[in-house]
Amino acid sequence: MDNLVDFINKKINLQEDIVNLEFSSIHMVINSINTIEFKNCKFVNSSFEGSNLNKFSFVNTSFENVNLSNCNFEDSSFVNVNFNNCKLVGSSFINANFLSCFFRNCNANYVNFNTSILKDFTILDSTLKFSNFDNSKLKKFYINNSSLSCSSFLHTNLNNIDFSTNDISGIILNKDELAGLVVNVEQSIELSKLLGIIIK
């Protein structure tokens, strides 16, 4: 494992991209001002908790059972990246760009997607309680059987977004941006409070 950690650190220090490699059981913290691209890579059973990955790029890469909690992914880009059974508690994706990405069975409570772009983005069987999607752009955004409890979507267009199979209790929204949002009957009663409607 030490050889793999040294290899990653050397590549980052030389600002050389990492391509076509699989990493397993790595436990390290990346804290560098240099930025690189991971392409066609796979990370399994590893931890990068607390790492600074600001302005990194990830292309055709997967994370399986990886701890990415409290990581800084601000201004980073993700293209065709899958996160499966990962922990992303408190991680920051502010101003990040996602294209064709996937979260499955992830714990992403307190994650921050503020001012990010999420296009063709799918979330399944995950928890994103107290998450932040303020000022974000969502296009082809799909979420199913997940929790968005107490999450914030202020100044984010939710037209054609389907929340009907998810927990949105305590969600924070602007009433002006509710148009086109798809919810179930129970959720509509909850959201009616934002409109000042009293249901007896």
Biotite code that builds the C-alpha atoms (Angstrom):
import biotite.structure as struc

atoms = struc.array([
    struc.Atom([0.000, 0.000, 0.000], chain_id="A", res_id=1, res_name="MET", atom_name="CA", element="C"),
    struc.Atom([2.850, 2.399, 0.789], chain_id="A", res_id=2, res_name="ASP", atom_name="CA", element="C"),
    struc.Atom([4.100, 2.022, -2.781], chain_id="A", res_id=3, res_name="ASN", atom_name="CA", element="C"),
    struc.Atom([0.683, 2.992, -4.126], chain_id="A", res_id=4, res_name="LEU", atom_name="CA", element="C"),
    struc.Atom([0.480, 6.029, -1.829], chain_id="A", res_id=5, res_name="VAL", atom_name="CA", element="C"),
    struc.Atom([3.963, 7.102, -2.910], chain_id="A", res_id=6, res_name="ASP", atom_name="CA", element="C"),
    struc.Atom([2.986, 6.588, -6.545], chain_id="A", res_id=7, res_name="PHE", atom_name="CA", element="C"),
    struc.Atom([-0.082, 8.831, -6.252], chain_id="A", res_id=8, res_name="ILE", atom_name="CA", element="C"),
    struc.Atom([1.840, 11.520, -4.375], chain_id="A", res_id=9, res_name="ASN", atom_name="CA", element="C"),
    struc.Atom([4.630, 11.467, -6.972], chain_id="A", res_id=10, res_name="LYS", atom_name="CA", element="C"),
    struc.Atom([2.161, 11.834, -9.838], chain_id="A", res_id=11, res_name="LYS", atom_name="CA", element="C"),
    struc.Atom([0.419, 14.745, -8.112], chain_id="A", res_id=12, res_name="ILE", atom_name="CA", element="C"),
    struc.Atom([3.703, 16.490, -7.340], chain_id="A", res_id=13, res_name="ASN", atom_name="CA", element="C"),
    struc.Atom([4.772, 16.119, -10.986], chain_id="A", res_id=14, res_name="LEU", atom_name="CA", element="C"),
    struc.Atom([1.273, 17.149, -12.169], chain_id="A", res_id=15, res_name="GLN", atom_name="CA", element="C"),
    struc.Atom([1.032, 13.957, -14.214], chain_id="A", res_id=16, res_name="GLU", atom_name="CA", element="C"),
    struc.Atom([-2.372, 12.391, -14.859], chain_id="A", res_id=17, res_name="ASP", atom_name="CA", element="C"),
    struc.Atom([-3.159, 8.890, -13.578], chain_id="A", res_id=18, res_name="ILE", atom_name="CA", element="C"),
    struc.Atom([-4.673, 6.625, -16.236], chain_id="A", res_id=19, res_name="VAL", atom_name="CA", element="C"),
    struc.Atom([-5.927, 3.029, -16.479], chain_id="A", res_id=20, res_name="ASN", atom_name="CA", element="C"),
    struc.Atom([-5.137, 1.916, -12.937], chain_id="A", res_id=21, res_name="LEU", atom_name="CA", element="C"),
    struc.Atom([-6.988, 0.198, -10.085], chain_id="A", res_id=22, res_name="GLU", atom_name="CA", element="C"),
    struc.Atom([-6.242, 1.031, -6.457], chain_id="A", res_id=23, res_name="PHE", atom_name="CA", element="C"),
    struc.Atom([-7.369, -1.093, -3.535], chain_id="A", res_id=24, res_name="SER", atom_name="CA", element="C"),
    struc.Atom([-7.090, -0.647, 0.243], chain_id="A", res_id=25, res_name="SER", atom_name="CA", element="C"),
    struc.Atom([-5.424, 2.762, 0.061], chain_id="A", res_id=26, res_name="ILE", atom_name="CA", element="C"),
    struc.Atom([-5.668, 5.035, 3.104], chain_id="A", res_id=27, res_name="HIS", atom_name="CA", element="C"),
    struc.Atom([-4.210, 8.476, 2.545], chain_id="A", res_id=28, res_name="MET", atom_name="CA", element="C"),
    struc.Atom([-4.914, 12.201, 2.700], chain_id="A", res_id=29, res_name="VAL", atom_name="CA", element="C"),
    struc.Atom([-4.178, 14.208, -0.428], chain_id="A", res_id=30, res_name="ILE", atom_name="CA", element="C"),
    struc.Atom([-3.320, 17.824, 0.299], chain_id="A", res_id=31, res_name="ASN", atom_name="CA", element="C"),
    struc.Atom([-1.759, 19.455, -2.727], chain_id="A", res_id=32, res_name="SER", atom_name="CA", element="C"),
    struc.Atom([-2.088, 22.685, -4.669], chain_id="A", res_id=33, res_name="ILE", atom_name="CA", element="C"),
    struc.Atom([-1.337, 20.734, -7.862], chain_id="A", res_id=34, res_name="ASN", atom_name="CA", element="C"),
    struc.Atom([-4.252, 19.280, -9.803], chain_id="A", res_id=35, res_name="THR", atom_name="CA", element="C"),
    struc.Atom([-4.407, 16.235, -12.064], chain_id="A", res_id=36, res_name="ILE", atom_name="CA", element="C"),
    struc.Atom([-6.854, 13.966, -13.849], chain_id="A", res_id=37, res_name="GLU", atom_name="CA", element="C"),
    struc.Atom([-7.787, 10.418, -12.921], chain_id="A", res_id=38, res_name="PHE", atom_name="CA", element="C"),
    struc.Atom([-8.966, 8.636, -16.071], chain_id="A", res_id=39, res_name="LYS", atom_name="CA", element="C"),
    struc.Atom([-10.195, 5.048, -16.414], chain_id="A", res_id=40, res_name="ASN", atom_name="CA", element="C"),
    struc.Atom([-9.337, 4.364, -12.783], chain_id="A", res_id=41, res_name="CYS", atom_name="CA", element="C"),
    struc.Atom([-11.000, 2.363, -10.026], chain_id="A", res_id=42, res_name="LYS", atom_name="CA", element="C"),
    struc.Atom([-10.743, 2.842, -6.262], chain_id="A", res_id=43, res_name="PHE", atom_name="CA", element="C"),
    struc.Atom([-11.895, 0.035, -3.962], chain_id="A", res_id=44, res_name="VAL", atom_name="CA", element="C"),
    struc.Atom([-12.073, -0.278, -0.153], chain_id="A", res_id=45, res_name="ASN", atom_name="CA", element="C"),
    struc.Atom([-10.056, 2.874, 0.381], chain_id="A", res_id=46, res_name="SER", atom_name="CA", element="C"),
    struc.Atom([-10.139, 6.152, 2.295], chain_id="A", res_id=47, res_name="SER", atom_name="CA", element="C"),
    struc.Atom([-9.234, 9.683, 1.256], chain_id="A", res_id=48, res_name="PHE", atom_name="CA", element="C"),
    struc.Atom([-11.088, 11.328, 4.136], chain_id="A", res_id=49, res_name="GLU", atom_name="CA", element="C"),
    struc.Atom([-10.253, 15.012, 4.583], chain_id="A", res_id=50, res_name="GLY", atom_name="CA", element="C"),
    struc.Atom([-8.371, 15.302, 1.282], chain_id="A", res_id=51, res_name="SER", atom_name="CA", element="C"),
    struc.Atom([-8.057, 18.438, -0.835], chain_id="A", res_id=52, res_name="ASN", atom_name="CA", element="C"),
    struc.Atom([-9.008, 17.492, -4.396], chain_id="A", res_id=53, res_name="LEU", atom_name="CA", element="C"),
    struc.Atom([-9.804, 21.012, -5.530], chain_id="A", res_id=54, res_name="ASN", atom_name="CA", element="C"),
    struc.Atom([-9.902, 21.376, -9.333], chain_id="A", res_id=55, res_name="LYS", atom_name="CA", element="C"),
    struc.Atom([-9.153, 17.678, -9.910], chain_id="A", res_id=56, res_name="PHE", atom_name="CA", element="C"),
    struc.Atom([-10.754, 15.865, -12.850], chain_id="A", res_id=57, res_name="SER", atom_name="CA", element="C"),
    struc.Atom([-12.237, 12.378, -12.817], chain_id="A", res_id=58, res_name="PHE", atom_name="CA", element="C"),
    struc.Atom([-13.168, 10.651, -16.082], chain_id="A", res_id=59, res_name="VAL", atom_name="CA", element="C"),
    struc.Atom([-14.555, 7.112, -16.512], chain_id="A", res_id=60, res_name="ASN", atom_name="CA", element="C"),
    struc.Atom([-13.648, 6.397, -12.905], chain_id="A", res_id=61, res_name="THR", atom_name="CA", element="C"),
    struc.Atom([-15.402, 4.457, -10.142], chain_id="A", res_id=62, res_name="SER", atom_name="CA", element="C"),
    struc.Atom([-15.311, 4.530, -6.359], chain_id="A", res_id=63, res_name="PHE", atom_name="CA", element="C"),
    struc.Atom([-16.403, 1.331, -4.581], chain_id="A", res_id=64, res_name="GLU", atom_name="CA", element="C"),
    struc.Atom([-16.707, 1.372, -0.792], chain_id="A", res_id=65, res_name="ASN", atom_name="CA", element="C"),
    struc.Atom([-14.517, 4.467, -0.478], chain_id="A", res_id=66, res_name="VAL", atom_name="CA", element="C"),
    struc.Atom([-14.544, 7.006, 2.370], chain_id="A", res_id=67, res_name="ASN", atom_name="CA", element="C"),
    struc.Atom([-14.500, 10.499, 0.841], chain_id="A", res_id=68, res_name="LEU", atom_name="CA", element="C"),
    struc.Atom([-15.936, 12.319, 3.843], chain_id="A", res_id=69, res_name="SER", atom_name="CA", element="C"),
    struc.Atom([-14.963, 15.944, 4.426], chain_id="A", res_id=70, res_name="ASN", atom_name="CA", element="C"),
    struc.Atom([-13.132, 16.118, 1.112], chain_id="A", res_id=71, res_name="CYS", atom_name="CA", element="C"),
    struc.Atom([-12.792, 19.318, -0.889], chain_id="A", res_id=72, res_name="ASN", atom_name="CA", element="C"),
    struc.Atom([-13.863, 18.712, -4.502], chain_id="A", res_id=73, res_name="PHE", atom_name="CA", element="C"),
    struc.Atom([-14.580, 22.385, -5.214], chain_id="A", res_id=74, res_name="GLU", atom_name="CA", element="C"),
    struc.Atom([-14.246, 23.410, -8.877], chain_id="A", res_id=75, res_name="ASP", atom_name="CA", element="C"),
    struc.Atom([-13.616, 19.764, -9.840], chain_id="A", res_id=76, res_name="SER", atom_name="CA", element="C"),
    struc.Atom([-15.133, 17.932, -12.798], chain_id="A", res_id=77, res_name="SER", atom_name="CA", element="C"),
    struc.Atom([-16.632, 14.448, -13.017], chain_id="A", res_id=78, res_name="PHE", atom_name="CA", element="C"),
    struc.Atom([-17.478, 12.705, -16.292], chain_id="A", res_id=79, res_name="VAL", atom_name="CA", element="C"),
    struc.Atom([-18.949, 9.207, -16.217], chain_id="A", res_id=80, res_name="ASN", atom_name="CA", element="C"),
    struc.Atom([-18.023, 8.653, -12.577], chain_id="A", res_id=81, res_name="VAL", atom_name="CA", element="C"),
    struc.Atom([-19.755, 6.136, -10.299], chain_id="A", res_id=82, res_name="ASN", atom_name="CA", element="C"),
    struc.Atom([-19.862, 6.248, -6.503], chain_id="A", res_id=83, res_name="PHE", atom_name="CA", element="C"),
    struc.Atom([-21.061, 2.946, -5.044], chain_id="A", res_id=84, res_name="ASN", atom_name="CA", element="C"),
    struc.Atom([-21.457, 2.315, -1.318], chain_id="A", res_id=85, res_name="ASN", atom_name="CA", element="C"),
    struc.Atom([-19.337, 5.375, -0.566], chain_id="A", res_id=86, res_name="CYS", atom_name="CA", element="C"),
    struc.Atom([-19.211, 7.744, 2.383], chain_id="A", res_id=87, res_name="LYS", atom_name="CA", element="C"),
    struc.Atom([-19.209, 11.430, 1.415], chain_id="A", res_id=88, res_name="LEU", atom_name="CA", element="C"),
    struc.Atom([-20.394, 13.043, 4.653], chain_id="A", res_id=89, res_name="VAL", atom_name="CA", element="C"),
    struc.Atom([-19.622, 16.758, 4.727], chain_id="A", res_id=90, res_name="GLY", atom_name="CA", element="C"),
    struc.Atom([-17.804, 16.807, 1.396], chain_id="A", res_id=91, res_name="SER", atom_name="CA", element="C"),
    struc.Atom([-17.802, 19.970, -0.692], chain_id="A", res_id=92, res_name="SER", atom_name="CA", element="C"),
    struc.Atom([-18.606, 19.909, -4.409], chain_id="A", res_id=93, res_name="PHE", atom_name="CA", element="C"),
    struc.Atom([-19.113, 23.673, -4.659], chain_id="A", res_id=94, res_name="ILE", atom_name="CA", element="C"),
    struc.Atom([-18.966, 24.868, -8.264], chain_id="A", res_id=95, res_name="ASN", atom_name="CA", element="C"),
    struc.Atom([-18.242, 21.332, -9.492], chain_id="A", res_id=96, res_name="ALA", atom_name="CA", element="C"),
    struc.Atom([-19.384, 19.926, -12.823], chain_id="A", res_id=97, res_name="ASN", atom_name="CA", element="C"),
    struc.Atom([-20.977, 16.477, -13.171], chain_id="A", res_id=98, res_name="PHE", atom_name="CA", element="C"),
    struc.Atom([-21.867, 14.724, -16.413], chain_id="A", res_id=99, res_name="LEU", atom_name="CA", element="C"),
    struc.Atom([-23.308, 11.199, -16.528], chain_id="A", res_id=100, res_name="SER", atom_name="CA", element="C"),
    struc.Atom([-22.530, 10.369, -12.896], chain_id="A", res_id=101, res_name="CYS", atom_name="CA", element="C"),
    struc.Atom([-24.091, 7.929, -10.444], chain_id="A", res_id=102, res_name="PHE", atom_name="CA", element="C"),
    struc.Atom([-24.509, 7.679, -6.660], chain_id="A", res_id=103, res_name="PHE", atom_name="CA", element="C"),
    struc.Atom([-25.749, 4.332, -5.319], chain_id="A", res_id=104, res_name="ARG", atom_name="CA", element="C"),
    struc.Atom([-26.133, 3.365, -1.657], chain_id="A", res_id=105, res_name="ASN", atom_name="CA", element="C"),
    struc.Atom([-24.066, 6.346, -0.534], chain_id="A", res_id=106, res_name="CYS", atom_name="CA", element="C"),
    struc.Atom([-24.054, 8.270, 2.744], chain_id="A", res_id=107, res_name="ASN", atom_name="CA", element="C"),
    struc.Atom([-23.731, 11.876, 1.597], chain_id="A", res_id=108, res_name="ALA", atom_name="CA", element="C"),
    struc.Atom([-25.281, 13.719, 4.523], chain_id="A", res_id=109, res_name="ASN", atom_name="CA", element="C"),
    struc.Atom([-24.247, 17.380, 4.756], chain_id="A", res_id=110, res_name="TYR", atom_name="CA", element="C"),
    struc.Atom([-22.772, 17.286, 1.244], chain_id="A", res_id=111, res_name="VAL", atom_name="CA", element="C"),
    struc.Atom([-22.551, 20.659, -0.522], chain_id="A", res_id=112, res_name="ASN", atom_name="CA", element="C"),
    struc.Atom([-23.370, 21.001, -4.243], chain_id="A", res_id=113, res_name="PHE", atom_name="CA", element="C"),
    struc.Atom([-23.839, 24.783, -4.111], chain_id="A", res_id=114, res_name="ASN", atom_name="CA", element="C"),
    struc.Atom([-23.464, 26.444, -7.574], chain_id="A", res_id=115, res_name="THR", atom_name="CA", element="C"),
    struc.Atom([-22.667, 23.081, -9.168], chain_id="A", res_id=116, res_name="SER", atom_name="CA", element="C"),
    struc.Atom([-23.888, 21.704, -12.495], chain_id="A", res_id=117, res_name="ILE", atom_name="CA", element="C"),
    struc.Atom([-25.383, 18.201, -12.375], chain_id="A", res_id=118, res_name="LEU", atom_name="CA", element="C"),
    struc.Atom([-26.334, 16.848, -15.794], chain_id="A", res_id=119, res_name="LYS", atom_name="CA", element="C"),
    struc.Atom([-27.507, 13.292, -16.362], chain_id="A", res_id=120, res_name="ASP", atom_name="CA", element="C"),
    struc.Atom([-26.973, 12.636, -12.646], chain_id="A", res_id=121, res_name="PHE", atom_name="CA", element="C"),
    struc.Atom([-28.583, 9.662, -10.883], chain_id="A", res_id=122, res_name="THR", atom_name="CA", element="C"),
    struc.Atom([-28.924, 9.013, -7.135], chain_id="A", res_id=123, res_name="ILE", atom_name="CA", element="C"),
    struc.Atom([-30.310, 5.684, -5.875], chain_id="A", res_id=124, res_name="LEU", atom_name="CA", element="C"),
    struc.Atom([-30.818, 4.308, -2.364], chain_id="A", res_id=125, res_name="ASP", atom_name="CA", element="C"),
    struc.Atom([-28.740, 7.043, -0.745], chain_id="A", res_id=126, res_name="SER", atom_name="CA", element="C"),
    struc.Atom([-29.018, 9.526, 2.083], chain_id="A", res_id=127, res_name="THR", atom_name="CA", element="C"),
    struc.Atom([-28.322, 13.228, 1.537], chain_id="A", res_id=128, res_name="LEU", atom_name="CA", element="C"),
    struc.Atom([-29.809, 14.709, 4.688], chain_id="A", res_id=129, res_name="LYS", atom_name="CA", element="C"),
    struc.Atom([-28.989, 18.391, 5.283], chain_id="A", res_id=130, res_name="PHE", atom_name="CA", element="C"),
    struc.Atom([-27.405, 18.603, 1.823], chain_id="A", res_id=131, res_name="SER", atom_name="CA", element="C"),
    struc.Atom([-27.115, 21.837, -0.147], chain_id="A", res_id=132, res_name="ASN", atom_name="CA", element="C"),
    struc.Atom([-28.108, 22.247, -3.793], chain_id="A", res_id=133, res_name="PHE", atom_name="CA", element="C"),
    struc.Atom([-28.547, 26.038, -3.690], chain_id="A", res_id=134, res_name="ASP", atom_name="CA", element="C"),
    struc.Atom([-27.976, 27.921, -6.954], chain_id="A", res_id=135, res_name="ASN", atom_name="CA", element="C"),
    struc.Atom([-27.307, 24.667, -8.788], chain_id="A", res_id=136, res_name="SER", atom_name="CA", element="C"),
    struc.Atom([-28.289, 23.640, -12.310], chain_id="A", res_id=137, res_name="LYS", atom_name="CA", element="C"),
    struc.Atom([-30.023, 20.263, -12.552], chain_id="A", res_id=138, res_name="LEU", atom_name="CA", element="C"),
    struc.Atom([-30.650, 18.655, -15.925], chain_id="A", res_id=139, res_name="LYS", atom_name="CA", element="C"),
    struc.Atom([-31.721, 15.032, -16.301], chain_id="A", res_id=140, res_name="LYS", atom_name="CA", element="C"),
    struc.Atom([-31.424, 14.746, -12.530], chain_id="A", res_id=141, res_name="PHE", atom_name="CA", element="C"),
    struc.Atom([-32.894, 11.493, -11.208], chain_id="A", res_id=142, res_name="TYR", atom_name="CA", element="C"),
    struc.Atom([-33.234, 10.490, -7.560], chain_id="A", res_id=143, res_name="ILE", atom_name="CA", element="C"),
    struc.Atom([-35.039, 7.431, -6.209], chain_id="A", res_id=144, res_name="ASN", atom_name="CA", element="C"),
    struc.Atom([-35.572, 5.849, -2.801], chain_id="A", res_id=145, res_name="ASN", atom_name="CA", element="C"),
    struc.Atom([-33.286, 8.352, -1.106], chain_id="A", res_id=146, res_name="SER", atom_name="CA", element="C"),
    struc.Atom([-33.440, 10.949, 1.659], chain_id="A", res_id=147, res_name="SER", atom_name="CA", element="C"),
    struc.Atom([-33.243, 14.694, 1.038], chain_id="A", res_id=148, res_name="LEU", atom_name="CA", element="C"),
    struc.Atom([-34.561, 15.487, 4.498], chain_id="A", res_id=149, res_name="SER", atom_name="CA", element="C"),
    struc.Atom([-33.784, 19.079, 5.559], chain_id="A", res_id=150, res_name="CYS", atom_name="CA", element="C"),
    struc.Atom([-31.876, 19.714, 2.329], chain_id="A", res_id=151, res_name="SER", atom_name="CA", element="C"),
    struc.Atom([-31.823, 23.080, 0.578], chain_id="A", res_id=152, res_name="SER", atom_name="CA", element="C"),
    struc.Atom([-32.642, 23.824, -3.073], chain_id="A", res_id=153, res_name="PHE", atom_name="CA", element="C"),
    struc.Atom([-32.868, 27.615, -2.917], chain_id="A", res_id=154, res_name="LEU", atom_name="CA", element="C"),
    struc.Atom([-32.626, 29.373, -6.298], chain_id="A", res_id=155, res_name="HIS", atom_name="CA", element="C"),
    struc.Atom([-32.521, 26.038, -8.117], chain_id="A", res_id=156, res_name="THR", atom_name="CA", element="C"),
    struc.Atom([-34.933, 25.260, -10.954], chain_id="A", res_id=157, res_name="ASN", atom_name="CA", element="C"),
    struc.Atom([-36.789, 22.023, -10.126], chain_id="A", res_id=158, res_name="LEU", atom_name="CA", element="C"),
    struc.Atom([-38.942, 21.790, -13.238], chain_id="A", res_id=159, res_name="ASN", atom_name="CA", element="C"),
    struc.Atom([-39.431, 18.111, -14.226], chain_id="A", res_id=160, res_name="ASN", atom_name="CA", element="C"),
    struc.Atom([-37.517, 16.863, -11.179], chain_id="A", res_id=161, res_name="ILE", atom_name="CA", element="C"),
    struc.Atom([-39.279, 13.875, -9.562], chain_id="A", res_id=162, res_name="ASP", atom_name="CA", element="C"),
    struc.Atom([-39.041, 13.694, -5.768], chain_id="A", res_id=163, res_name="PHE", atom_name="CA", element="C"),
    struc.Atom([-42.058, 11.406, -5.359], chain_id="A", res_id=164, res_name="SER", atom_name="CA", element="C"),
    struc.Atom([-40.181, 8.318, -4.102], chain_id="A", res_id=165, res_name="THR", atom_name="CA", element="C"),
    struc.Atom([-37.891, 10.166, -1.715], chain_id="A", res_id=166, res_name="ASN", atom_name="CA", element="C"),
    struc.Atom([-37.988, 11.621, 1.796], chain_id="A", res_id=167, res_name="ASP", atom_name="CA", element="C"),
    struc.Atom([-38.169, 15.410, 1.425], chain_id="A", res_id=168, res_name="ILE", atom_name="CA", element="C"),
    struc.Atom([-39.355, 16.208, 4.946], chain_id="A", res_id=169, res_name="SER", atom_name="CA", element="C"),
    struc.Atom([-38.108, 19.605, 6.050], chain_id="A", res_id=170, res_name="GLY", atom_name="CA", element="C"),
    struc.Atom([-36.841, 20.452, 2.574], chain_id="A", res_id=171, res_name="ILE", atom_name="CA", element="C"),
    struc.Atom([-35.976, 24.110, 1.951], chain_id="A", res_id=172, res_name="ILE", atom_name="CA", element="C"),
    struc.Atom([-37.270, 25.584, -1.314], chain_id="A", res_id=173, res_name="LEU", atom_name="CA", element="C"),
    struc.Atom([-38.314, 28.874, -2.848], chain_id="A", res_id=174, res_name="ASN", atom_name="CA", element="C"),
    struc.Atom([-42.033, 28.747, -3.607], chain_id="A", res_id=175, res_name="LYS", atom_name="CA", element="C"),
    struc.Atom([-41.344, 30.465, -6.930], chain_id="A", res_id=176, res_name="ASP", atom_name="CA", element="C"),
    struc.Atom([-39.381, 27.409, -8.075], chain_id="A", res_id=177, res_name="GLU", atom_name="CA", element="C"),
    struc.Atom([-41.962, 24.738, -7.276], chain_id="A", res_id=178, res_name="LEU", atom_name="CA", element="C"),
    struc.Atom([-43.471, 24.832, -10.768], chain_id="A", res_id=179, res_name="ALA", atom_name="CA", element="C"),
    struc.Atom([-43.032, 21.505, -12.522], chain_id="A", res_id=180, res_name="GLY", atom_name="CA", element="C"),
    struc.Atom([-41.703, 19.654, -9.456], chain_id="A", res_id=181, res_name="LEU", atom_name="CA", element="C"),
    struc.Atom([-43.124, 16.107, -9.270], chain_id="A", res_id=182, res_name="VAL", atom_name="CA", element="C"),
    struc.Atom([-44.202, 14.948, -5.807], chain_id="A", res_id=183, res_name="VAL", atom_name="CA", element="C"),
    struc.Atom([-46.656, 12.473, -4.280], chain_id="A", res_id=184, res_name="ASN", atom_name="CA", element="C"),
    struc.Atom([-49.836, 13.395, -2.411], chain_id="A", res_id=185, res_name="VAL", atom_name="CA", element="C"),
    struc.Atom([-48.263, 13.299, 1.037], chain_id="A", res_id=186, res_name="GLU", atom_name="CA", element="C"),
    struc.Atom([-45.388, 15.473, -0.113], chain_id="A", res_id=187, res_name="GLN", atom_name="CA", element="C"),
    struc.Atom([-47.768, 17.986, -1.690], chain_id="A", res_id=188, res_name="SER", atom_name="CA", element="C"),
    struc.Atom([-49.348, 18.539, 1.723], chain_id="A", res_id=189, res_name="ILE", atom_name="CA", element="C"),
    struc.Atom([-45.898, 19.215, 3.198], chain_id="A", res_id=190, res_name="GLU", atom_name="CA", element="C"),
    struc.Atom([-45.014, 21.632, 0.397], chain_id="A", res_id=191, res_name="LEU", atom_name="CA", element="C"),
    struc.Atom([-48.346, 23.442, 0.664], chain_id="A", res_id=192, res_name="SER", atom_name="CA", element="C"),
    struc.Atom([-46.967, 25.071, 3.811], chain_id="A", res_id=193, res_name="LYS", atom_name="CA", element="C"),
    struc.Atom([-44.481, 26.956, 1.612], chain_id="A", res_id=194, res_name="LEU", atom_name="CA", element="C"),
    struc.Atom([-47.424, 28.430, -0.274], chain_id="A", res_id=195, res_name="LEU", atom_name="CA", element="C"),
    struc.Atom([-49.249, 29.456, 2.879], chain_id="A", res_id=196, res_name="GLY", atom_name="CA", element="C"),
    struc.Atom([-52.037, 26.974, 2.193], chain_id="A", res_id=197, res_name="ILE", atom_name="CA", element="C"),
    struc.Atom([-53.908, 25.581, 5.203], chain_id="A", res_id=198, res_name="ILE", atom_name="CA", element="C"),
    struc.Atom([-55.362, 22.109, 4.620], chain_id="A", res_id=199, res_name="ILE", atom_name="CA", element="C"),
    struc.Atom([-58.077, 20.917, 7.004], chain_id="A", res_id=200, res_name="LYS", atom_name="CA", element="C"),
])
